[in-house]
Amino acid sequence: MREMTGFRALREQSRITWIERDRGWVAAPEDIVTVLSSEGFAECKRETTTSRRDSHPAGGVWQGVDPRTGSVASAVWVNHAAWPHALVYVEVDGESLTGAVGTRGEP
């Protein structure tokens, strides 16, 4: 997986946190989308879902393609009422972007 300097910056600024148990990131989805866009991924899809009870976003999905390389990035998130941020799952070319140090999918 290519170097993702924007994710490193978010980690260093404590704006994203890896949750091993859930295999995802606690983050503001817009931070993740902004980083993927700055890494060269052009948005091709963005959707959100809402809860029938309160109409607040329950989650969403974002996909982008890097026109230079053809790489595809995806972010899928689930909002939790008790958390200030969502649980976000990120993949680039089908490979999960994880927070485990020393793994291939590390940002």
Secondary structure as GFF3:
##gff-version 3
##sequence-region A 1 107
A	DSSP	alpha_helix	5	12	.	.	.	ID=ss1
A	DSSP	beta_strand	17	19	.	.	.	ID=ss2
A	DSSP	beta_strand	24	27	.	.	.	ID=ss3
A	DSSP	alpha_helix	29	38	.	.	.	ID=ss4
A	DSSP	beta_strand	42	50	.	.	.	ID=ss5
A	DSSP	beta_strand	57	65	.	.	.	ID=ss6
A	DSSP	beta_strand	72	78	.	.	.	ID=ss7
A	DSSP	beta_strand	86	92	.	.	.	ID=ss8
A	DSSP	beta_strand	95	96	.	.	.	ID=ss9
###
